[in-house]
Amino acid sequence: MILGLLLLVLAPAAVQADDHPENIVGTAVISDGSGTNDSVNLSMSGIPQPPDGTRYSLILLSDDGLTSETLGELVGGEEGLVSQTFTSSSDLIANASNLWVVFGPPDLRSYEASIAASGIAHIRHVLIAGAGDDPLKKGYLNGAADQAAVALLHANLALSEANKGNLAGAKLHAEHVVNIIDGTTEDLNGDGQGQNPGDGIGLVTYAAAAGKHAGFAAASVPDSMPITENAVQVQTATANVLAWAADAKTNAGLVQRQTTLSLATLFIEKAAASLGSAINGRDANRNGSVEALTGEAGLTQARWYAQWMATYELSPARLGKLPNVGDSTVPVLPFVATIAGASLLMLGFGLRRRWTTS
């Protein structure tokens, strides 16, 4: 009976005795799947194969840990490798900042990762509608992408009017481009009405704020490599966007001075090209990819980099260290010990009863 009690008491302690190792065994990266920030790509290595009847599951938890979502079971490969994509019906950056890989049944935390509160707050300002202090609560990159798209639409409308021979119509939409970029209502074409079909905040205001808050996130969590490295890339991309927006504004403004359709068309085309680059980036060095370089990355890439700032780096959980690859016995030790302890207790009580009745 004493042995049983010892097994029952010491088995959980054996699991919790290890200090928390700092070694990173995997990452979980958020991206857009069918929705916004609703996909997780999990990559892990050195993960022991679970015994028959058990499994690993991936769980994301809210900032306070009170709300969780189980995304699915892990499927391991050779040498403990896991490479798997999970999807959710919710925005995983807006609603979570903690990630667990649990082992069970029962579900014991095996690996864990979290994003510091100060870091995730600024990442959400950059990416999440309603999280920032922009008046319309779009989220800075969302607002920038929205206004860039509206500005490009009106640049194309200006080009369409020019192709129809309507110089006045081209100048009207060129005015729209300038005002959408700046968030103003300047009467540039002299018709007595300053018009802005955008939201009145301005492409440049949103883009500058996105870069600024990426920097805030990096400054608040300087030891986080995913945040600090990708924040620099967000800032590179948003600086490019601001430069292209300035080019588009200049060329759209020059349309107002033109008296011929040919020159007006030339400047409109330049404005439209700059806005296209602001949205999609530009392969300036012609190496086949748009990279986080000055003159290359745009808003599309800035969004990726901001999502990568919210990368989870998984380590063995504080509640215990799992065995090395191939050793499937240690994870079930607590359960075996518990069953053995219970059996010994029952045996002890049985022997005592026989002793007292004999």
N, C-alpha and C positions, 0 to 999 in steps of 0.2 A: 504493500500500500504506500509506503514511504517512497519507493522507487517510482510508483505511478504519479504521486504528487510532484516529485522532482521533475519528471518528464513533462508534465503539464505546465509547470511554471517555467522551466528552462527553455522549452522549445521556442516560444515566442521571443524570448530574450536572445536566443542564438541568432534569430533573423535580424534583430534590431541592434545588435552589438556593434556592427561595422560603422566606421565613420563614413561620411558622404564623400565618395571619390569625385575628383574634379574632372576625370577623363570624359570626353564627349564621345558617345557611342552612336550618335545619329542626329539628324536634323529633320524638321518638319517645316515645309515652306508653303505659305498661303498663296493662292492665285485665283484668278477668275475661271470658273467652270462654266456652267450654264447661267450662273448669276454672278453677283458681286462678292468677291472674297469668299467663295463657297467651296473651294477645293483645297485639299492638303496633300502634298507629296511627301511621303515619309520614306526616309532612307536610313537604315541602321545596319550595323555590322557587329559580329561577335555575340549574337543573341542565341542563347541555348534553346534547343528544341524542347517544347513543352511535352511532358508525359502524356500518354493517351488519356483522353477524357478531360484535358485542360486546354486552355488557349490564352493567347494574349489579345487584348482589346485596346483600341485607341480611344481615349476620352479627352474632350476639351471642356474646360471649366471656366466659369465666369471669374471676374476679378476677385470676388469675395469667396469663391469656391462653393457657393450655395446652389448654383445652377450648373448642370452638366449635360453634355450630349455625347453619347457613344456613337462613334462614326463607323465602327466595324471591327472585325477580327483581323489580326495580322496573319499573313501567309509567308512563312519563312522559306528561304532557299538554302543552298549549300553554304557551309561554313558560317551559318548564322546570319546570312544577309537578308535584309528586308528592303524591297523597293516597291512601294505601293501607293496608289492614289485613292483618297477617300473624298467623298462629296457630302455636302450638307445642304439643307434647305435654308440655312441662315447665313448671315454675314459673320464669318469666324474672327475677323479682326475687331468688329464692333462689339461682339458678344463674349469674347474669351481672351484670357491672357495666361492661362495655365493649361498644361498638357500632361497627361499621364498615359503611360502604357501599363495596364494592369494585368495580373496573372491570376487565373482561377479556373473553376470556382474554388474557394470564394475569391472575389476580386481584390487582390493585394497589390498595392502600388509597387511596380517593379522599376520603372524608369519615369523620369519627370523632367519638366522644363517649365520655365515661366519667363514672362517679359516684365521688366520692372514697371511699376505703376507710372512713374514719371516719363518713361520712354514710350509706353503704349499710349499715354494721353496725347502726346504730340504726334505720334504716328496716326492716331485717329483724326486729329485736326487736319492732317494732310489728306487723308483718304475717305473719311466717313462723313456722310451727310448728317448734319445736326451736331457734330462734335466740336467744330471750330467756332470762332467768334465772328465769322463773316455774317453780314446782316441777313442773308437769305439761307444760311445754314446748309449750304450745298457740300461743304468740304472743299478744301482749296484746289486740289487737282481736279475734282469733279467740276468745279466752277470754271477752272481754266479750260478744260476740255470742252465744256459746253459753250463758252464764249468764243473759243477758237473756231469751233464748228459753225457757229452763227456768223462770225466774221468771214469765214471762207465761203459760206453760202452767199453772202452779199457781194463778195468779190466776184463770184461766178455770175451773179445777177447783173452786176455792172458790166461784165464781159459780154453777157448775152445782149444787153441793151446796146453796147457798142457795136456788136455784130449786126444788129438790126438798123444801125445808122442813127441811133438815138443818143446823142452826146449828153443831153440833159439828164436822161435816165441813168446813164453811166455815172455821171457826177453825183447824182443822188445816192446811189448805192455805194459809191466810193466814200461819200460822207459817212454813211452808215458804218463802213469798215473802220474808219478812224475812231468814231465814237464808241463802237463796241470794244475796240482795243483799249481805249483809255477810260471807259466808263463815263463819258461826257455827253453833252448835247449841243455841241458847237454847230453853228450854221455855217458850214464850209462852202456850200454851193450858192449861197446868197439868195435863197428863195424865201427867207424870212422865218424858216422853221428849222431848228436844230433837232434832228431826229436820231434816236438810238433804239434800234429794234432788239438790242441785247437786254441784259438784266440791270444795267446801270452801275454795276460794280467794276467791270473792266477785266479783260484778259490779263493785263499786266499786274493788276492788284492781286488776283488769285495766284498767278505764277510766282510772284515775289513772296507771297505769304507761305506758299508750299515750301519753297527753298528755306525760308526763315525758320519754319517750324521743324523741318528736318534737322536743321542745325541745333535747334533747342533740344530735340530728342537725343542727339549725339552728345551734347554737352551735359545732359542730365544723367546719362549712363555711359561714361567714357570707357568702361571696361568691357562693354558689349561689342564684339567685333561685327556681328551682323548689323547692328544699328549704326555704328560709327562709319564703317566702310560704305554702306549703302546710302547713308545720309549724304556723303560726299558726291555720290553719283546722282542723287536727286538734285543736289544743288548745281551740279554741272548741267544737267538736263534743263532745269528751270532757267538757268542763265542763258542757255541757248534759246529757249522759248522767248525770253525777254528781248534778245538780240533780233530774232526773226520777227517778232511783233513790231519792234522799232522799224525794221526795214519795210514791213507791210504798211505801217502807218505813213512812213515817208512817201512811198510810192503811191498810196491811195490819195495822199494830200496833193501830190504833183498832178494828179488827174484833173484837179480843179483849175489848173492854169492852162490846160490845153484847149486849143481851138480846132484841132483836127482829130478825127477819130483814130487815125493810125497811131499817133503818139499817146493818146488816151488809152488805147488798147494795150500798147507796150507797157505802160506803168501798171495797168490793172493786172496784166499777166504776171508781172514781177511781184505784186502784192499777193496774188493768189498762190504763187509758188512758195513765198516765204511762210504763208499761213499753213500750207500743206506740210512744209518742213516742221513747223512748230507742233503740228499734230502728230506726224508719223516719224519724225526724225529724217536724217539724210545720211546716206553712205558717202561721206565726203572723201574718204581715202580709197573708195572703190575696192574694198577687200571682201565684199559680199555680205557684210553685216553692219548694222547700226549699233555703235558702241557708246559707252559712257565717256565720250570725248567731246572737247569743245568743237562745236560746229556739226555734231552728229546727233546725239540723243535729243528726243523731243518729249512731248507729253505722254505718248504711249510708253516709252521706255521709263520715264519718270515714275509712272504708276507701277511698273514692275519693280523698280528699285525700292519704292516706298513699301511695297508688299514684302520684299525681301528684308527690309528692316525688321519686320515682325517674324523673323525666322526663329523657331524654337531649337535650342541645342540641348539634346537629351543626355542625361547622366543617370547612372544607377540611383535609385530612390534612396532617400534618407532612412526609410524604414527597413532597408535591407539590400544586400548585394546578391545578385543572382549568380549562379555558378558559371564556370567557363563553358565554352562551346563544347557540346557533346555530353556534358554531365547533366543528366536529367533527374538525378536523385535528390539533389539538395533542395529544389523548389518544393518538393512534397514532404520534406523532413518534418515540418511542423505538424502536418496532417497525420503522418505516420505516428509521430510521437504522441499526438493527442489521442489517437485511437488506442495506441499501446497503453498509455497512461490510464485511459478509461477502463480498458480490459483488466489491468492489474488492480485497479480500485475495486472492480466488481469481484475479482478473484479473492481479494483480501476480505471483503465483506462476507463472501460465501464461506471462506474458511473460518472466519470468526463465528458465523452463525452455527456451523457444524460443531465448532469447539464448545460453544455455550450450550448446545442441545445434547451433546454426548455425555 
